[in-house]
Amino acid sequence: MSTILQPQRDMLEIAQDEFIMRDRILKILKKDGPKTIKELAEELNYPTREIVVWLFGLRRYGEVEEVGRPDIDGYFKYEFVEKQEEESNG
């Protein structure tokens, strides 16, 4: 998807792609390590606006987290978070 030639998609269209993009984003973060929103947008060839929606959904559910301080452009790096199995209360 070209970010220059394509019209801006509405939130419903972006949300419909969430599960597909969730897997793609997590695969990149697992393979390559922490990345900024801008880096993910360039690698996936999607607008940063859409990456923000998907990434913040992942962040909300604890699948990614910010690492360190923002870069010179104000972008944080985000990394994959290994989920630990909850201990059973026995």
PDB file of N, CA, C and O in Angstrom:
ATOM      1  N   MET A   1       0.853  -1.170   0.000  1.00  0.00           N
ATOM      2  CA  MET A   1       0.000   0.000   0.000  1.00  0.00           C
ATOM      3  C   MET A   1       0.900   1.235   0.000  1.00  0.00           C
ATOM      4  O   MET A   1       1.693   1.422   0.923  1.00  0.00           O
ATOM      5  N   SER A   2       0.789   2.052  -0.995  1.00  0.00           N
ATOM      6  CA  SER A   2       1.582   3.274  -1.060  1.00  0.00           C
ATOM      7  C   SER A   2       0.973   4.337  -0.157  1.00  0.00           C
ATOM      8  O   SER A   2      -0.228   4.602  -0.218  1.00  0.00           O
ATOM      9  N   THR A   3       1.807   4.940   0.679  1.00  0.00           N
ATOM     10  CA  THR A   3       1.310   5.958   1.601  1.00  0.00           C
ATOM     11  C   THR A   3       1.076   7.285   0.896  1.00  0.00           C
ATOM     12  O   THR A   3       0.417   8.168   1.446  1.00  0.00           O
ATOM     13  N   ILE A   4       1.604   7.439  -0.306  1.00  0.00           N
ATOM     14  CA  ILE A   4       1.464   8.701  -1.033  1.00  0.00           C
ATOM     15  C   ILE A   4       0.204   8.723  -1.891  1.00  0.00           C
ATOM     16  O   ILE A   4      -0.518   9.720  -1.904  1.00  0.00           O
ATOM     17  N   LEU A   5      -0.062   7.648  -2.598  1.00  0.00           N
ATOM     18  CA  LEU A   5      -1.143   7.642  -3.567  1.00  0.00           C
ATOM     19  C   LEU A   5      -2.497   7.211  -3.004  1.00  0.00           C
ATOM     20  O   LEU A   5      -3.530   7.503  -3.606  1.00  0.00           O
ATOM     21  N   GLN A   6      -2.509   6.527  -1.866  1.00  0.00           N
ATOM     22  CA  GLN A   6      -3.753   6.011  -1.307  1.00  0.00           C
ATOM     23  C   GLN A   6      -4.451   7.071  -0.451  1.00  0.00           C
ATOM     24  O   GLN A   6      -3.794   7.785   0.306  1.00  0.00           O
ATOM     25  N   PRO A   7      -5.776   7.178  -0.568  1.00  0.00           N
ATOM     26  CA  PRO A   7      -6.505   8.094   0.320  1.00  0.00           C
ATOM     27  C   PRO A   7      -6.464   7.559   1.746  1.00  0.00           C
ATOM     28  O   PRO A   7      -6.290   6.361   1.966  1.00  0.00           O
ATOM     29  N   GLN A   8      -6.624   8.455   2.703  1.00  0.00           N
ATOM     30  CA  GLN A   8      -6.610   8.073   4.108  1.00  0.00           C
ATOM     31  C   GLN A   8      -7.811   7.181   4.426  1.00  0.00           C
ATOM     32  O   GLN A   8      -8.946   7.524   4.095  1.00  0.00           O
ATOM     33  N   ARG A   9      -7.563   6.040   5.065  1.00  0.00           N
ATOM     34  CA  ARG A   9      -8.638   5.108   5.396  1.00  0.00           C
ATOM     35  C   ARG A   9      -9.326   5.539   6.689  1.00  0.00           C
ATOM     36  O   ARG A   9      -8.717   6.187   7.540  1.00  0.00           O
ATOM     37  N   ASP A  10     -10.604   5.173   6.827  1.00  0.00           N
ATOM     38  CA  ASP A  10     -11.304   5.518   8.061  1.00  0.00           C
ATOM     39  C   ASP A  10     -10.987   4.476   9.139  1.00  0.00           C
ATOM     40  O   ASP A  10     -10.431   3.419   8.840  1.00  0.00           O
ATOM     41  N   MET A  11     -11.341   4.776  10.387  1.00  0.00           N
ATOM     42  CA  MET A  11     -10.993   3.929  11.523  1.00  0.00           C
ATOM     43  C   MET A  11     -11.583   2.515  11.425  1.00  0.00           C
ATOM     44  O   MET A  11     -10.963   1.554  11.882  1.00  0.00           O
ATOM     45  N   LEU A  12     -12.749   2.388  10.847  1.00  0.00           N
ATOM     46  CA  LEU A  12     -13.355   1.059  10.708  1.00  0.00           C
ATOM     47  C   LEU A  12     -12.487   0.164   9.821  1.00  0.00           C
ATOM     48  O   LEU A  12     -12.257  -1.000  10.148  1.00  0.00           O
ATOM     49  N   GLU A  13     -12.011   0.700   8.715  1.00  0.00           N
ATOM     50  CA  GLU A  13     -11.142  -0.070   7.824  1.00  0.00           C
ATOM     51  C   GLU A  13      -9.840  -0.452   8.527  1.00  0.00           C
ATOM     52  O   GLU A  13      -9.355  -1.575   8.388  1.00  0.00           O
ATOM     53  N   ILE A  14      -9.284   0.488   9.278  1.00  0.00           N
ATOM     54  CA  ILE A  14      -8.038   0.237  10.002  1.00  0.00           C
ATOM     55  C   ILE A  14      -8.263  -0.849  11.054  1.00  0.00           C
ATOM     56  O   ILE A  14      -7.451  -1.764  11.193  1.00  0.00           O
ATOM     57  N   ALA A  15      -9.361  -0.743  11.787  1.00  0.00           N
ATOM     58  CA  ALA A  15      -9.671  -1.712  12.838  1.00  0.00           C
ATOM     59  C   ALA A  15      -9.891  -3.110  12.272  1.00  0.00           C
ATOM     60  O   ALA A  15      -9.553  -4.099  12.923  1.00  0.00           O
ATOM     61  N   GLN A  16     -10.450  -3.205  11.076  1.00  0.00           N
ATOM     62  CA  GLN A  16     -10.684  -4.511  10.459  1.00  0.00           C
ATOM     63  C   GLN A  16      -9.382  -5.251  10.154  1.00  0.00           C
ATOM     64  O   GLN A  16      -9.369  -6.479  10.080  1.00  0.00           O
ATOM     65  N   ASP A  17      -8.297  -4.513   9.979  1.00  0.00           N
ATOM     66  CA  ASP A  17      -6.991  -5.117   9.695  1.00  0.00           C
ATOM     67  C   ASP A  17      -6.193  -5.426  10.958  1.00  0.00           C
ATOM     68  O   ASP A  17      -5.066  -5.913  10.872  1.00  0.00           O
ATOM     69  N   GLU A  18      -6.763  -5.148  12.127  1.00  0.00           N
ATOM     70  CA  GLU A  18      -5.999  -5.238  13.376  1.00  0.00           C
ATOM     71  C   GLU A  18      -5.378  -6.607  13.617  1.00  0.00           C
ATOM     72  O   GLU A  18      -4.203  -6.683  13.978  1.00  0.00           O
ATOM     73  N   PHE A  19      -6.124  -7.687  13.429  1.00  0.00           N
ATOM     74  CA  PHE A  19      -5.578  -9.009  13.740  1.00  0.00           C
ATOM     75  C   PHE A  19      -4.473  -9.417  12.767  1.00  0.00           C
ATOM     76  O   PHE A  19      -3.495 -10.050  13.165  1.00  0.00           O
ATOM     77  N   ILE A  20      -4.626  -9.061  11.513  1.00  0.00           N
ATOM     78  CA  ILE A  20      -3.581  -9.352  10.522  1.00  0.00           C
ATOM     79  C   ILE A  20      -2.321  -8.571  10.850  1.00  0.00           C
ATOM     80  O   ILE A  20      -1.218  -9.118  10.853  1.00  0.00           O
ATOM     81  N   MET A  21      -2.497  -7.280  11.126  1.00  0.00           N
ATOM     82  CA  MET A  21      -1.337  -6.422  11.384  1.00  0.00           C
ATOM     83  C   MET A  21      -0.703  -6.708  12.741  1.00  0.00           C
ATOM     84  O   MET A  21       0.502  -6.531  12.916  1.00  0.00           O
ATOM     85  N   ARG A  22      -1.500  -7.143  13.685  1.00  0.00           N
ATOM     86  CA  ARG A  22      -0.977  -7.527  15.005  1.00  0.00           C
ATOM     87  C   ARG A  22       0.092  -8.593  14.824  1.00  0.00           C
ATOM     88  O   ARG A  22       1.193  -8.483  15.362  1.00  0.00           O
ATOM     89  N   ASP A  23      -0.242  -9.618  14.064  1.00  0.00           N
ATOM     90  CA  ASP A  23       0.699 -10.709  13.838  1.00  0.00           C
ATOM     91  C   ASP A  23       1.948 -10.235  13.095  1.00  0.00           C
ATOM     92  O   ASP A  23       3.059 -10.645  13.432  1.00  0.00           O
ATOM     93  N   ARG A  24       1.780  -9.385  12.098  1.00  0.00           N
ATOM     94  CA  ARG A  24       2.926  -8.879  11.334  1.00  0.00           C
ATOM     95  C   ARG A  24       3.844  -8.030  12.206  1.00  0.00           C
ATOM     96  O   ARG A  24       5.067  -8.161  12.143  1.00  0.00           O
ATOM     97  N   ILE A  25       3.250  -7.157  13.022  1.00  0.00           N
ATOM     98  CA  ILE A  25       4.045  -6.288  13.897  1.00  0.00           C
ATOM     99  C   ILE A  25       4.807  -7.124  14.920  1.00  0.00           C
ATOM    100  O   ILE A  25       6.003  -6.912  15.124  1.00  0.00           O
ATOM    101  N   LEU A  26       4.132  -8.062  15.560  1.00  0.00           N
ATOM    102  CA  LEU A  26       4.794  -8.903  16.563  1.00  0.00           C
ATOM    103  C   LEU A  26       5.905  -9.739  15.942  1.00  0.00           C
ATOM    104  O   LEU A  26       6.951  -9.936  16.562  1.00  0.00           O
ATOM    105  N   LYS A  27       5.692 -10.229  14.731  1.00  0.00           N
ATOM    106  CA  LYS A  27       6.724 -11.019  14.051  1.00  0.00           C
ATOM    107  C   LYS A  27       7.990 -10.180  13.841  1.00  0.00           C
ATOM    108  O   LYS A  27       9.102 -10.657  14.065  1.00  0.00           O
ATOM    109  N   ILE A  28       7.810  -8.941  13.415  1.00  0.00           N
ATOM    110  CA  ILE A  28       8.957  -8.047  13.197  1.00  0.00           C
ATOM    111  C   ILE A  28       9.676  -7.755  14.507  1.00  0.00           C
ATOM    112  O   ILE A  28      10.904  -7.821  14.572  1.00  0.00           O
ATOM    113  N   LEU A  29       8.914  -7.431  15.550  1.00  0.00           N
ATOM    114  CA  LEU A  29       9.529  -7.101  16.834  1.00  0.00           C
ATOM    115  C   LEU A  29      10.238  -8.309  17.452  1.00  0.00           C
ATOM    116  O   LEU A  29      11.278  -8.148  18.091  1.00  0.00           O
ATOM    117  N   LYS A  30       9.697  -9.500  17.274  1.00  0.00           N
ATOM    118  CA  LYS A  30      10.344 -10.704  17.786  1.00  0.00           C
ATOM    119  C   LYS A  30      11.640 -10.977  17.033  1.00  0.00           C
ATOM    120  O   LYS A  30      12.645 -11.365  17.630  1.00  0.00           O
ATOM    121  N   LYS A  31      11.612 -10.773  15.720  1.00  0.00           N
ATOM    122  CA  LYS A  31      12.762 -11.086  14.865  1.00  0.00           C
ATOM    123  C   LYS A  31      13.865 -10.034  14.962  1.00  0.00           C
ATOM    124  O   LYS A  31      15.040 -10.365  15.123  1.00  0.00           O
ATOM    125  N   ASP A  32      13.471  -8.760  14.862  1.00  0.00           N
ATOM    126  CA  ASP A  32      14.451  -7.679  14.740  1.00  0.00           C
ATOM    127  C   ASP A  32      14.708  -6.900  16.022  1.00  0.00           C
ATOM    128  O   ASP A  32      15.661  -6.125  16.095  1.00  0.00           O
ATOM    129  N   GLY A  33      13.869  -7.098  17.030  1.00  0.00           N
ATOM    130  CA  GLY A  33      14.028  -6.326  18.261  1.00  0.00           C
ATOM    131  C   GLY A  33      13.258  -5.019  18.191  1.00  0.00           C
ATOM    132  O   GLY A  33      12.469  -4.805  17.271  1.00  0.00           O
ATOM    133  N   PRO A  34      13.491  -4.132  19.178  1.00  0.00           N
ATOM    134  CA  PRO A  34      12.711  -2.893  19.289  1.00  0.00           C
ATOM    135  C   PRO A  34      12.764  -2.018  18.036  1.00  0.00           C
ATOM    136  O   PRO A  34      13.800  -1.893  17.382  1.00  0.00           O
ATOM    137  N   LYS A  35      11.612  -1.418  17.725  1.00  0.00           N
ATOM    138  CA  LYS A  35      11.493  -0.508  16.581  1.00  0.00           C
ATOM    139  C   LYS A  35      10.574   0.647  16.949  1.00  0.00           C
ATOM    140  O   LYS A  35       9.724   0.523  17.830  1.00  0.00           O
ATOM    141  N   THR A  36      10.754   1.764  16.266  1.00  0.00           N
ATOM    142  CA  THR A  36       9.860   2.912  16.441  1.00  0.00           C
ATOM    143  C   THR A  36       8.635   2.749  15.541  1.00  0.00           C
ATOM    144  O   THR A  36       8.606   1.894  14.655  1.00  0.00           O
ATOM    145  N   ILE A  37       7.641   3.575  15.782  1.00  0.00           N
ATOM    146  CA  ILE A  37       6.449   3.587  14.926  1.00  0.00           C
ATOM    147  C   ILE A  37       6.853   3.899  13.494  1.00  0.00           C
ATOM    148  O   ILE A  37       6.366   3.273  12.552  1.00  0.00           O
ATOM    149  N   LYS A  38       7.734   4.859  13.338  1.00  0.00           N
ATOM    150  CA  LYS A  38       8.196   5.245  12.001  1.00  0.00           C
ATOM    151  C   LYS A  38       8.899   4.086  11.296  1.00  0.00           C
ATOM    152  O   LYS A  38       8.672   3.851  10.109  1.00  0.00           O
ATOM    153  N   GLU A  39       9.746   3.366  12.020  1.00  0.00           N
ATOM    154  CA  GLU A  39      10.448   2.219  11.428  1.00  0.00           C
ATOM    155  C   GLU A  39       9.465   1.118  11.023  1.00  0.00           C
ATOM    156  O   GLU A  39       9.602   0.522   9.954  1.00  0.00           O
ATOM    157  N   LEU A  40       8.479   0.851  11.878  1.00  0.00           N
ATOM    158  CA  LEU A  40       7.468  -0.154  11.538  1.00  0.00           C
ATOM    159  C   LEU A  40       6.656   0.271  10.316  1.00  0.00           C
ATOM    160  O   LEU A  40       6.361  -0.547   9.445  1.00  0.00           O
ATOM    161  N   ALA A  41       6.299   1.549  10.259  1.00  0.00           N
ATOM    162  CA  ALA A  41       5.524   2.059   9.120  1.00  0.00           C
ATOM    163  C   ALA A  41       6.303   1.888   7.812  1.00  0.00           C
ATOM    164  O   ALA A  41       5.737   1.492   6.793  1.00  0.00           O
ATOM    165  N   GLU A  42       7.593   2.188   7.849  1.00  0.00           N
ATOM    166  CA  GLU A  42       8.417   2.048   6.647  1.00  0.00           C
ATOM    167  C   GLU A  42       8.563   0.586   6.241  1.00  0.00           C
ATOM    168  O   GLU A  42       8.482   0.249   5.060  1.00  0.00           O
ATOM    169  N   GLU A  43       8.779  -0.282   7.232  1.00  0.00           N
ATOM    170  CA  GLU A  43       8.968  -1.701   6.924  1.00  0.00           C
ATOM    171  C   GLU A  43       7.689  -2.360   6.414  1.00  0.00           C
ATOM    172  O   GLU A  43       7.737  -3.204   5.519  1.00  0.00           O
ATOM    173  N   LEU A  44       6.553  -1.977   6.982  1.00  0.00           N
ATOM    174  CA  LEU A  44       5.273  -2.563   6.587  1.00  0.00           C
ATOM    175  C   LEU A  44       4.602  -1.817   5.438  1.00  0.00           C
ATOM    176  O   LEU A  44       3.631  -2.303   4.859  1.00  0.00           O
ATOM    177  N   ASN A  45       5.123  -0.636   5.112  1.00  0.00           N
ATOM    178  CA  ASN A  45       4.584   0.211   4.049  1.00  0.00           C
ATOM    179  C   ASN A  45       3.138   0.645   4.333  1.00  0.00           C
ATOM    180  O   ASN A  45       2.273   0.597   3.458  1.00  0.00           O
ATOM    181  N   TYR A  46       2.908   1.068   5.577  1.00  0.00           N
ATOM    182  CA  TYR A  46       1.619   1.616   6.007  1.00  0.00           C
ATOM    183  C   TYR A  46       1.863   2.978   6.643  1.00  0.00           C
ATOM    184  O   TYR A  46       2.959   3.239   7.139  1.00  0.00           O
ATOM    185  N   PRO A  47       0.860   3.846   6.635  1.00  0.00           N
ATOM    186  CA  PRO A  47       1.024   5.159   7.272  1.00  0.00           C
ATOM    187  C   PRO A  47       1.232   5.030   8.783  1.00  0.00           C
ATOM    188  O   PRO A  47       0.707   4.115   9.417  1.00  0.00           O
ATOM    189  N   THR A  48       2.000   5.952   9.345  1.00  0.00           N
ATOM    190  CA  THR A  48       2.252   5.925  10.785  1.00  0.00           C
ATOM    191  C   THR A  48       0.945   5.996  11.573  1.00  0.00           C
ATOM    192  O   THR A  48       0.843   5.404  12.648  1.00  0.00           O
ATOM    193  N   ARG A  49      -0.037   6.697  11.063  1.00  0.00           N
ATOM    194  CA  ARG A  49      -1.346   6.828  11.724  1.00  0.00           C
ATOM    195  C   ARG A  49      -1.965   5.447  11.976  1.00  0.00           C
ATOM    196  O   ARG A  49      -2.538   5.206  13.038  1.00  0.00           O
ATOM    197  N   GLU A  50      -1.848   4.560  11.014  1.00  0.00           N
ATOM    198  CA  GLU A  50      -2.417   3.222  11.157  1.00  0.00           C
ATOM    199  C   GLU A  50      -1.572   2.352  12.088  1.00  0.00           C
ATOM    200  O   GLU A  50      -2.114   1.571  12.869  1.00  0.00           O
ATOM    201  N   ILE A  51      -0.261   2.485  12.008  1.00  0.00           N
ATOM    202  CA  ILE A  51       0.631   1.737  12.896  1.00  0.00           C
ATOM    203  C   ILE A  51       0.353   2.111  14.348  1.00  0.00           C
ATOM    204  O   ILE A  51       0.362   1.246  15.223  1.00  0.00           O
ATOM    205  N   VAL A  52       0.108   3.391  14.611  1.00  0.00           N
ATOM    206  CA  VAL A  52      -0.199   3.847  15.971  1.00  0.00           C
ATOM    207  C   VAL A  52      -1.426   3.123  16.520  1.00  0.00           C
ATOM    208  O   VAL A  52      -1.415   2.666  17.663  1.00  0.00           O
ATOM    209  N   VAL A  53      -2.462   3.017  15.730  1.00  0.00           N
ATOM    210  CA  VAL A  53      -3.695   2.346  16.173  1.00  0.00           C
ATOM    211  C   VAL A  53      -3.399   0.902  16.559  1.00  0.00           C
ATOM    212  O   VAL A  53      -3.783   0.453  17.639  1.00  0.00           O
ATOM    213  N   TRP A  54      -2.718   0.177  15.680  1.00  0.00           N
ATOM    214  CA  TRP A  54      -2.440  -1.237  15.931  1.00  0.00           C
ATOM    215  C   TRP A  54      -1.457  -1.418  17.084  1.00  0.00           C
ATOM    216  O   TRP A  54      -1.647  -2.292  17.930  1.00  0.00           O
ATOM    217  N   LEU A  55      -0.415  -0.603  17.122  1.00  0.00           N
ATOM    218  CA  LEU A  55       0.607  -0.734  18.149  1.00  0.00           C
ATOM    219  C   LEU A  55       0.048  -0.402  19.533  1.00  0.00           C
ATOM    220  O   LEU A  55       0.389  -1.063  20.514  1.00  0.00           O
ATOM    221  N   PHE A  56      -0.802   0.612  19.614  1.00  0.00           N
ATOM    222  CA  PHE A  56      -1.362   0.968  20.917  1.00  0.00           C
ATOM    223  C   PHE A  56      -2.366  -0.077  21.392  1.00  0.00           C
ATOM    224  O   PHE A  56      -2.565  -0.228  22.597  1.00  0.00           O
ATOM    225  N   GLY A  57      -2.996  -0.792  20.484  1.00  0.00           N
ATOM    226  CA  GLY A  57      -3.821  -1.931  20.878  1.00  0.00           C
ATOM    227  C   GLY A  57      -2.957  -3.018  21.498  1.00  0.00           C
ATOM    228  O   GLY A  57      -3.325  -3.603  22.517  1.00  0.00           O
ATOM    229  N   LEU A  58      -1.809  -3.289  20.886  1.00  0.00           N
ATOM    230  CA  LEU A  58      -0.863  -4.265  21.430  1.00  0.00           C
ATOM    231  C   LEU A  58      -0.332  -3.813  22.787  1.00  0.00           C
ATOM    232  O   LEU A  58      -0.156  -4.620  23.700  1.00  0.00           O
ATOM    233  N   ARG A  59      -0.083  -2.523  22.904  1.00  0.00           N
ATOM    234  CA  ARG A  59       0.424  -1.949  24.161  1.00  0.00           C
ATOM    235  C   ARG A  59      -0.623  -2.056  25.264  1.00  0.00           C
ATOM    236  O   ARG A  59      -0.303  -2.379  26.408  1.00  0.00           O
ATOM    237  N   ARG A  60      -1.856  -1.785  24.914  1.00  0.00           N
ATOM    238  CA  ARG A  60      -2.946  -1.829  25.892  1.00  0.00           C
ATOM    239  C   ARG A  60      -3.076  -3.207  26.536  1.00  0.00           C
ATOM    240  O   ARG A  60      -3.376  -3.317  27.724  1.00  0.00           O
ATOM    241  N   TYR A  61      -2.851  -4.247  25.750  1.00  0.00           N
ATOM    242  CA  TYR A  61      -2.983  -5.610  26.254  1.00  0.00           C
ATOM    243  C   TYR A  61      -1.651  -6.230  26.676  1.00  0.00           C
ATOM    244  O   TYR A  61      -1.558  -7.443  26.863  1.00  0.00           O
ATOM    245  N   GLY A  62      -0.633  -5.402  26.823  1.00  0.00           N
ATOM    246  CA  GLY A  62       0.637  -5.852  27.379  1.00  0.00           C
ATOM    247  C   GLY A  62       1.490  -6.702  26.467  1.00  0.00           C
ATOM    248  O   GLY A  62       2.365  -7.427  26.940  1.00  0.00           O
ATOM    249  N   GLU A  63       1.253  -6.628  25.158  1.00  0.00           N
ATOM    250  CA  GLU A  63       2.048  -7.434  24.223  1.00  0.00           C
ATOM    251  C   GLU A  63       3.302  -6.711  23.746  1.00  0.00           C
ATOM    252  O   GLU A  63       4.251  -7.347  23.289  1.00  0.00           O
ATOM    253  N   VAL A  64       3.307  -5.385  23.852  1.00  0.00           N
ATOM    254  CA  VAL A  64       4.497  -4.587  23.562  1.00  0.00           C
ATOM    255  C   VAL A  64       4.625  -3.521  24.644  1.00  0.00           C
ATOM    256  O   VAL A  64       3.663  -3.201  25.343  1.00  0.00           O
ATOM    257  N   GLU A  65       5.845  -2.975  24.767  1.00  0.00           N
ATOM    258  CA  GLU A  65       6.054  -1.876  25.697  1.00  0.00           C
ATOM    259  C   GLU A  65       7.135  -0.950  25.160  1.00  0.00           C
ATOM    260  O   GLU A  65       7.953  -1.340  24.328  1.00  0.00           O
ATOM    261  N   GLU A  66       7.122   0.298  25.657  1.00  0.00           N
ATOM    262  CA  GLU A  66       8.134   1.267  25.260  1.00  0.00           C
ATOM    263  C   GLU A  66       9.475   0.877  25.867  1.00  0.00           C
ATOM    264  O   GLU A  66       9.545   0.285  26.944  1.00  0.00           O
ATOM    265  N   VAL A  67      10.539   1.227  25.143  1.00  0.00           N
ATOM    266  CA  VAL A  67      11.888   0.954  25.616  1.00  0.00           C
ATOM    267  C   VAL A  67      12.654   2.270  25.638  1.00  0.00           C
ATOM    268  O   VAL A  67      12.722   2.965  24.625  1.00  0.00           O
ATOM    269  N   GLY A  68      13.222   2.611  26.771  1.00  0.00           N
ATOM    270  CA  GLY A  68      14.083   3.782  26.862  1.00  0.00           C
ATOM    271  C   GLY A  68      13.369   5.096  26.655  1.00  0.00           C
ATOM    272  O   GLY A  68      12.198   5.253  27.003  1.00  0.00           O
ATOM    273  N   ARG A  69      14.099   6.043  26.078  1.00  0.00           N
ATOM    274  CA  ARG A  69      13.599   7.395  25.836  1.00  0.00           C
ATOM    275  C   ARG A  69      13.275   7.575  24.350  1.00  0.00           C
ATOM    276  O   ARG A  69      13.763   6.819  23.509  1.00  0.00           O
ATOM    277  N   PRO A  70      12.450   8.578  24.029  1.00  0.00           N
ATOM    278  CA  PRO A  70      12.151   8.817  22.609  1.00  0.00           C
ATOM    279  C   PRO A  70      13.380   9.274  21.838  1.00  0.00           C
ATOM    280  O   PRO A  70      14.301   9.861  22.406  1.00  0.00           O
ATOM    281  N   ASP A  71      13.386   8.998  20.534  1.00  0.00           N
ATOM    282  CA  ASP A  71      14.482   9.456  19.687  1.00  0.00           C
ATOM    283  C   ASP A  71      14.340  10.953  19.412  1.00  0.00           C
ATOM    284  O   ASP A  71      13.450  11.604  19.960  1.00  0.00           O
ATOM    285  N   ILE A  72      15.192  11.486  18.586  1.00  0.00           N
ATOM    286  CA  ILE A  72      15.209  12.931  18.309  1.00  0.00           C
ATOM    287  C   ILE A  72      13.906  13.425  17.677  1.00  0.00           C
ATOM    288  O   ILE A  72      13.555  14.597  17.809  1.00  0.00           O
ATOM    289  N   ASP A  73      13.192  12.529  16.991  1.00  0.00           N
ATOM    290  CA  ASP A  73      11.905  12.881  16.376  1.00  0.00           C
ATOM    291  C   ASP A  73      10.727  12.665  17.320  1.00  0.00           C
ATOM    292  O   ASP A  73       9.581  12.926  16.955  1.00  0.00           O
ATOM    293  N   GLY A  74      11.009  12.184  18.543  1.00  0.00           N
ATOM    294  CA  GLY A  74       9.962  11.973  19.529  1.00  0.00           C
ATOM    295  C   GLY A  74       9.343  10.590  19.515  1.00  0.00           C
ATOM    296  O   GLY A  74       8.338  10.358  20.187  1.00  0.00           O
ATOM    297  N   TYR A  75       9.928   9.659  18.755  1.00  0.00           N
ATOM    298  CA  TYR A  75       9.398   8.299  18.672  1.00  0.00           C
ATOM    299  C   TYR A  75      10.056   7.390  19.717  1.00  0.00           C
ATOM    300  O   TYR A  75      11.282   7.338  19.816  1.00  0.00           O
ATOM    301  N   PHE A  76       9.242   6.683  20.487  1.00  0.00           N
ATOM    302  CA  PHE A  76       9.751   5.637  21.370  1.00  0.00           C
ATOM    303  C   PHE A  76       9.987   4.387  20.545  1.00  0.00           C
ATOM    304  O   PHE A  76       9.375   4.200  19.494  1.00  0.00           O
ATOM    305  N   LYS A  77      10.877   3.533  21.024  1.00  0.00           N
ATOM    306  CA  LYS A  77      10.994   2.191  20.457  1.00  0.00           C
ATOM    307  C   LYS A  77      10.072   1.295  21.257  1.00  0.00           C
ATOM    308  O   LYS A  77       9.896   1.481  22.460  1.00  0.00           O
ATOM    309  N   TYR A  78       9.490   0.327  20.585  1.00  0.00           N
ATOM    310  CA  TYR A  78       8.593  -0.632  21.212  1.00  0.00           C
ATOM    311  C   TYR A  78       9.166  -2.022  21.021  1.00  0.00           C
ATOM    312  O   TYR A  78       9.715  -2.345  19.967  1.00  0.00           O
ATOM    313  N   GLU A  79       9.030  -2.846  22.063  1.00  0.00           N
ATOM    314  CA  GLU A  79       9.533  -4.207  21.978  1.00  0.00           C
ATOM    315  C   GLU A  79       8.442  -5.191  22.358  1.00  0.00           C
ATOM    316  O   GLU A  79       7.488  -4.851  23.058  1.00  0.00           O
ATOM    317  N   PHE A  80       8.603  -6.421  21.881  1.00  0.00           N
ATOM    318  CA  PHE A  80       7.708  -7.516  22.213  1.00  0.00           C
ATOM    319  C   PHE A  80       7.901  -7.890  23.669  1.00  0.00           C
ATOM    320  O   PHE A  80       9.028  -7.909  24.163  1.00  0.00           O
ATOM    321  N   VAL A  81       6.803  -8.188  24.366  1.00  0.00           N
ATOM    322  CA  VAL A  81       6.855  -8.592  25.771  1.00  0.00           C
ATOM    323  C   VAL A  81       6.463 -10.063  25.874  1.00  0.00           C
ATOM    324  O   VAL A  81       5.355 -10.453  25.506  1.00  0.00           O
ATOM    325  N   GLU A  82       7.391 -10.869  26.380  1.00  0.00           N
ATOM    326  CA  GLU A  82       7.091 -12.283  26.628  1.00  0.00           C
ATOM    327  C   GLU A  82       6.097 -12.356  27.767  1.00  0.00           C
ATOM    328  O   GLU A  82       6.347 -11.818  28.845  1.00  0.00           O
ATOM    329  N   LYS A  83       4.982 -13.009  27.542  1.00  0.00           N
ATOM    330  CA  LYS A  83       3.997 -13.166  28.611  1.00  0.00           C
ATOM    331  C   LYS A  83       4.388 -14.361  29.465  1.00  0.00           C
ATOM    332  O   LYS A  83       4.641 -15.457  28.965  1.00  0.00           O
ATOM    333  N   GLN A  84       4.429 -14.117  30.763  1.00  0.00           N
ATOM    334  CA  GLN A  84       4.735 -15.186  31.699  1.00  0.00           C
ATOM    335  C   GLN A  84       3.442 -15.857  32.122  1.00  0.00           C
ATOM    336  O   GLN A  84       2.421 -15.197  32.317  1.00  0.00           O
ATOM    337  N   GLU A  85       3.494 -17.163  32.262  1.00  0.00           N
ATOM    338  CA  GLU A  85       2.314 -17.883  32.702  1.00  0.00           C
ATOM    339  C   GLU A  85       2.009 -17.512  34.140  1.00  0.00           C
ATOM    340  O   GLU A  85       2.911 -17.437  34.974  1.00  0.00           O
ATOM    341  N   GLU A  86       0.738 -17.280  34.430  1.00  0.00           N
ATOM    342  CA  GLU A  86       0.325 -16.910  35.779  1.00  0.00           C
ATOM    343  C   GLU A  86       0.450 -18.116  36.689  1.00  0.00           C
ATOM    344  O   GLU A  86       0.105 -19.237  36.317  1.00  0.00           O
ATOM    345  N   GLU A  87       0.949 -17.863  37.886  1.00  0.00           N
ATOM    346  CA  GLU A  87       1.060 -18.942  38.852  1.00  0.00           C
ATOM    347  C   GLU A  87      -0.321 -19.265  39.397  1.00  0.00           C
ATOM    348  O   GLU A  87      -1.116 -18.371  39.687  1.00  0.00           O
ATOM    349  N   SER A  88      -0.590 -20.537  39.530  1.00  0.00           N
ATOM    350  CA  SER A  88      -1.894 -20.930  40.057  1.00  0.00           C
ATOM    351  C   SER A  88      -1.884 -20.810  41.573  1.00  0.00           C
ATOM    352  O   SER A  88      -0.891 -21.108  42.237  1.00  0.00           O
ATOM    353  N   ASN A  89      -3.007 -20.369  42.094  1.00  0.00           N
ATOM    354  CA  ASN A  89      -3.151 -20.258  43.543  1.00  0.00           C
ATOM    355  C   ASN A  89      -3.655 -21.578  44.068  1.00  0.00           C
ATOM    356  O   ASN A  89      -4.830 -21.900  43.891  1.00  0.00           O
ATOM    357  N   GLY A  90      -2.793 -22.361  44.715  1.00  0.00           N
ATOM    358  CA  GLY A  90      -3.205 -23.692  45.055  1.00  0.00           C
ATOM    359  C   GLY A  90      -3.123 -24.014  46.441  1.00  0.00           C
ATOM    360  O   GLY A  90      -3.454 -25.132  46.836  1.00  0.00           O
TER     361      GLY A  90
END
